[in-house]
Amino acid sequence: CRDQLGVHPWNEKVVNCLYQNCNAIFRLVCFPWGGGGSTFFAKWGQDIPNSMEVHAIRLAGRESRLDELFASDMHQVVDEIACALLPIIQGENFAFFGHRYLTSVFNFFYCCCCF
């Protein structure tokens, strides 16, 4: 399943998908609130229909990435997210769900990657 999706170990430090579903026809990518973590959203994967898969973004300086410095440049954040997400969402049905601060991050991501 992971090889089919193009998911690599380095993606997993940025993208948290607790409940992987090879048969999913839709992927929901969640961006946590400023100061928040990915686990809150990643747990949604347990309670949603089998046709969906939830991927939550884990930023540097949070959760399992506490030993990393917080990003100080929006371009750096977007580049890291794009590199991790593109193999997962490319050619797939997906939606972004953001909460406040990170809504601007994924809007920036969308503009940089999709236009």
Phi, psi and omega in degrees: 000310182300318180294323179295323181277350183076023181277129180241158181307323181292336176294324186293338177286335181261322184249121181258112177234095184287331185235083182287143183220102182297338182266004181297139177253000181211138178240129177255121180254118184252134177250118183290165178292160179305126183087352181271173180243177184276336189299322179307311182282323182301328179293340178302332182303337179283333189250009182254168179301153181296344181279357182242157174223133182256130176239126180244139183278132178245114183270158176303141179089002181231151175051235182288358180250024182301332182282354179264149177287146173298143177290140179249003184226123181302323179298321178297316179297313181296317179300316181296315180295316180300314180298324181280324186275324187306317178296337182275320187259343184300124180077008182245159171281130182207164174218151174260140172233120182235160181230108176055251187309311186284351172300319178293327178296311183285334172296318177297316178303312182299315180295320181289324188263338190248355179236000000 
